[in-house]
Amino acid sequence: MSIPSWTNTIGASELGTVWTDPDFDPEEKAFYYARVLEIPTPRWTAYDKVKFDLDLPEGIPLKQQERAYTSPIWYTPKG
């Protein structure tokens, strides 16, 4: 069996952009945040399968994709 590994052939190592809210109303409260997805990577079950030479039951995930969220940016109208 081969050791679990991954390659980063998708996405970008850095991302920069400017986004505007087309429905922004300066009279209303609002909040914004960003969500990001990590490239799929081997899950601990993949490493155990190789290390212990296991035959895992069908349906056991061998990859995972982590998610991250930024801190929210809050907007409060003056007044």
Secondary structure in CASP SS format (residue, H / E / C, confidence):
PFRMAT SS
TARGET T0000
AUTHOR 0000-0000-0000
METHOD secondary structure of the structure
MODEL  1
M C 1.00
S C 1.00
I C 1.00
P C 1.00
S C 1.00
W C 1.00
T C 1.00
N C 1.00
T C 1.00
I C 1.00
G C 1.00
A C 1.00
S C 1.00
E C 1.00
L C 1.00
G C 1.00
T C 1.00
V C 1.00
W C 1.00
T C 1.00
D C 1.00
P C 1.00
D C 1.00
F C 1.00
D C 1.00
P C 1.00
E C 1.00
E C 1.00
K C 1.00
A E 1.00
F E 1.00
Y E 1.00
Y C 1.00
A C 1.00
R E 1.00
V E 1.00
L E 1.00
E C 1.00
I C 1.00
P C 1.00
T E 1.00
P E 1.00
R C 1.00
W H 1.00
T H 1.00
A H 1.00
Y H 1.00
D H 1.00
K H 1.00
V H 1.00
K H 1.00
F C 1.00
D C 1.00
L C 1.00
D C 1.00
L C 1.00
P C 1.00
E C 1.00
G C 1.00
I C 1.00
P C 1.00
L C 1.00
K E 1.00
Q E 1.00
Q C 1.00
E C 1.00
R E 1.00
A E 1.00
Y E 1.00
T C 1.00
S C 1.00
P C 1.00
I E 1.00
W E 1.00
Y E 1.00
T C 1.00
P C 1.00
K C 1.00
G C 1.00
END
